Amino acid sequence: MKLLDKYILKKFFKTFIFVVLLLNIIVCVVDYTEKQDDFLKHGLSFGYVFKEYYVNLFIHWVNTLSPLSIFIAVVFMTARLASHTEVISILSNGVSYHRFLAPYVAGAVLVGIVIFGLIGFAVPNASKTRVAFEIKYLKSPYYFNERDIHYRVSDSSYLYVETYNNRIKRGYRPTLEVLSGNKLLSKISANRIQWDSTKEEWTFDRYEKYEFKPDGKQTYSKGNSLTMKLNLDPKYFESKYALHETLTNTELSEFIEAEKERGVGNLGVYENALYERYAYPFAILILTIMGVCVSSVKSRRGSGYQIAMGFVLAFIYLLMVLMSRAIAEADTLSPFLAAWLPNIIFFVVTIYLYFKVQK
């Protein structure tokens, strides 16, 4: 049986590496075609672009497309084995179907462990260089366009800003409220809030201040400017383009907790990204077993039909992942459930295919 395991695992890894290289080279070539004008506009040499951008982009896509790559590789490889009646020969010699699956599962587990290590640590570090390149040459200039921004700047203080101009570090129509439980202690409203980079303070221009005493009395004051230090840095209004891709698992978890403490809502894109990293290895295992079930039976339509069906299922899985991300970002579904939903659905389908396939 060791000979059979080695035979299947050898084909498994060779086909997987081939599919990974092919898909990612195609993606990078298409990406270069689309962005060539941007590179020329900035006078960037191909060598510089390749080293700073495409090496890191390749690493990113190797990780991102790994579940699809392994599914397509398994379908392609197993369909060829089935078309040459090798699967029938293996099973007719007393090898059970779940024993036939064993080397596939072993290969998928190994790939899943490697991918989990890469996606949690190596890929984010490579993405730091790639994302910095994109922000500098492809996404510049950046304009902060969010409205009605809320930040928790201390245990009891909350800042609201209607709009913010990140180019001049200025916010408009700010309101700072200090609470004690459900009681409002003070409120400062102003026309605008300006960052002073020298003193590292915020200045409220043309402000009005209300203070509410425990005895029910209220005081009112106003002025042209009021400066104070807040637990808020202008960097929070800078570009967060693909920020989740540049953070390791530990950094991403700490970032989410820090944002929650500051009262930032709708962190679905970050939470979903974190949960997806833990779902990826399981996706690889599920899609591997599904790929074997889909392609291990010899079809009268030939191996081409089975390979085509593999591509269709891979496309459906990718579509479900993208839809789940959009739902999580819209805050209409739990990020945890959104990250695991494609796996749950495909796991159920895989169980069905496993019991249906001829053994």
N, C-alpha and C positions, 0 to 999 in steps of 0.2 A: 504493500500500500504506500510505502514511502516513495517508491518510484512514480506512482500515479500522482501523489501530492507534489513532488518536484516538477513533474511534467506540466501540471495545471498551473502551479505558481509561477513557473518560468514564463509561460504564455501570458498569464495574468499581468505580471509586472511589465513585460515587454510591450504588450498592447496598450497598457495604461500610460506608460511613458511616451509611446508614439502618439496617442490621442492627445495627451497634455501638450506636447510640443507642437503638434499640428494646430490645435485650436488656438493656442496662445500666440503662435506666430501669425496666424490669420488676423486675430484681434489687434495685434500690434501694427501690422501692415495697414489695416483699415484705419486705425487711429492716426497713424503717421500721415496718411493721405488726407484726412480731414483737417489736421492741424499744421500741415506743412507751411501754409501761408503765415500762420502766427510765428513759427520759428524763423522764417525768412524776414518777417517784419522787425524782429528783435536782433537780427544779424547773428543767430546762433548757429554754430557749426554742427554738423551731423555727429561728430565725435562727442561733443559736449552734451548734446541732446540724448544720445544713446547712453552715455555713462550716468548722467544725472536723472534722466527720466525713464527711458525704456527698460533699462535693467531692473529698476524698481517697479515699474508698471508690470513687467513680465512676472515678477514675484507675486505681485498683488493678484493678477489674473490666474496664476497657477493655483493659488489658494481658493479664490472665488469660484472657479469652475471645476474644482476637484470632484464634487459629487456628480456633476454631469459627465465629467471626463471618465470617471470610473464606471458609471452606468453604461455609457456608449462603448467603452472598452470591453466590458463584460458581455454585452449583447453581441458585439462584433466577433469576439473570440469564441463564445459558446455557440453562436449560430454557425460558424465555420466547423466547429467540432461536430455539431449535429448534422450538418450537410454531408460530412464525410463518414457518417454513422458511427463516430467514435463514442458518442454518448450512449447510444444503444448497446454497443459492445461492452462498455464499462458496466452498465446496469444489468445486462444479461449474464454477466459473470458473477453475480451474487453481491455486487456492491449496492447498498441501499442508497436512496436518493439523498438522505440527510448526510450520509458519509461522503457522497459525491460533492455535496455542498461544502464540506469541511475546509478544503484548501482555499476556496473562495472566501469563506468567512475569515479564515486566518489572515489572508492577504488584505481583506477590507479592514480588519482590526488594526493591522500594522500600519496601513495607510492612514487610518483615522487617528491613531496616536501621533504619527508624524505631523499630520495636518493640524491637530489641536495644538501641538507645541509651536508650530509655525504661526498659526493665526493669533495665538495669544501673546507671542513675544517677538519672533523674528520679523514677521510681516509688518506689524505696526512700526517697528524701527526703520524698515526700508521705506514705508509709506511717508515717514516724516520728510525725507528728502524729496519724494515724488510730489507730495501735496504742496510743499514749499515752492517747488518749481512751478506747479500749476497756478498757485496764487500770484506768483511774481510775473509770469509771462502769459498765462492764459485766462486768468480771472481778474486781472487788474484793469481799471481801479475798482475797488470794492466800496459799495455804498450800503450803509445800514438802513434797511427800509421797514423794519418792524414798527408797529404802533402799539400804544397802550402797554408800556413795559412796566412790570412790577418786580421789585427786588426787595428781599429781606436784608437789611444792612446791619442789623444787630438783633439781639434776642427780642427786643421790644419795638424796633423801629422798622418802618416799611416805606420804601420810596416808589413813587409812581412818576413816570415820565411819558408824556403823550407821544413825542417823536424825538429822535436823536440824530444829530449830524456827526458822523464819526470823522469827517475830514477836518473839522474845527473843534471837535470834542465839546460839543454844546448840545444840551437837551432843552426841550421847550415844554412849558406848562408843567413843571414838576410839583409834586406834593409829597411832603415828608410827614408821616404820622407816627407818634409815639403812643403805644398802648400799654395798659396794665390789665392783663386778662381781656375782658370785653370792654373795658373803659378806655375812652380816648383821653389822653393826658395833654397832648399838644399837637398842633397842626401848623405846618408852614407851607404856604402856597406862594409861587413866584412866577414871573413871566418866563424865566429861563434859568438854567443851571450851567455854569461854565467850569471846566477843569483848569486849575492853575498848576502847570507842570513844575514850576519852580518850588512852590510851597507844598505841592502834592495835596492840595485841598480843593474842595468844591465851593463855588461862590453862587449864592442865590441872588439874582438881580430883581429889584423891585418886588420885594417880598412882603407878605402879610403873615403875622404869627398870632395864633390863638392858643391860650393856655387855659385849661379847665381844672379848677381847684376841687379838692375833695368836698368842700362845703357847698359846691354848686356854683360858686362864683366863676366868672370868666374874665380874662384879661386879653387885651388886643394891642398889638404894636405893628408898626410897619417901617420900612426903610428902603434905601437904594441898594444896599448890598449886605449880605450876611455870609461869612465864610465858616466852614466847618469841615472836619475830617470825617469821611464816611468809609465804611468797609466796602468800597466799590471802586474798582479800577477801570479806566477807559478801555483796557484790553477786553473787558466783557462785551464791548460793543464792536470789537474788531471782527474780522472774518473768521467764522467757525466752519468754513468749508471743509468737509470731509474730516472734521476733527476726530470723530470716533474711530476713523481708520488709522490714526496716528498714535493711538493710546493702547498700551498693553492691557491685559485683563485687570491687573492691579490698578493701573492708572485710570482706566475707564470706570471701575467701581468707585474709586475715590472721587472722581469727577462728578459722578451721578449723586453721590452722597453730599458733596459740597454744594451742588446746585440746588438740591432739595432743601438744605439748611438755609440757603439764601432766598428761598421762596419761589424759585423758578418753576413754572409749570410746564407741562407738555414736554417731557424728556423721553418721549417714545422712541425717537430715532436712536438715542444712546442706549436705552435699556434693551431695545430690540436687537441692536448690534451685539451687546454683551451676551444675551441669551442665544443668539444665533451661533455664536462661537462654540457654545456647549452643545448645540444641536447638530453641528456639522458632522462630527464623527459618527453619530447615530444615523444621519442621512446617508453617509457613505455605506454603512453596513446594510441599511434597508434597501437602498438602490442596487447594491450588489446582488442581494438575494432575489430581488425583483427581476433584475437583468437575466439571471440564470433561469428563473421560472418562465420568462417570456421567450427565451431563445433556445432552451435545451431540447425541445421537441422538434424533430425534423418536419419541416413544412413542405407541402406540395408546391407552394408558391416560391420556394427557394429561400436561401439565406438573406437575399436582398430585401424580401418583404419583412423578415424579422428585424433586420437592421433598421429599416425605415420605421417600423413600429417603435423601435427603441428611441429613435430621434424624436418621434411624436411625443412619447411619454416624457422624454427629457425636456422637451419644450413646455409641456404642461406643468412639470415640476418647477421649472424656472419661472413660468408665469405666476404660479401660486406663491412662490417666494417673493416676487416683486409686489404682488397684490397684498400679501401679508405685511410687508414693510410699509406700504402706503397706508394701510388701515391702522397700523401701530403709530405712525407719524401723525395721523389725523386724530389720535387719541380716542378712537371709537372701539378699540379692542385692547385688552391687556397685552402689553409688549411680550410677556412670557408666552401667552397663548398664541400670539401672532407668529412668534419665532418657531414654535413647535407644531403649529397647525399643518404645514405641508408634510412633516414627518408622520404625524398622526394619521392623516388621510392615506398617505402612501404605505404606511405600515398595515393598515386594514386591507388595502388592495393587495399587498404582498402576501398576507396570510391567505386571502382568497385564492390567489394564483398558485400558491404553494400546494394547497389541498386539491386544487383542480388539475394541476399538471399531471400528465401520465408518468407514473413511476415504474 
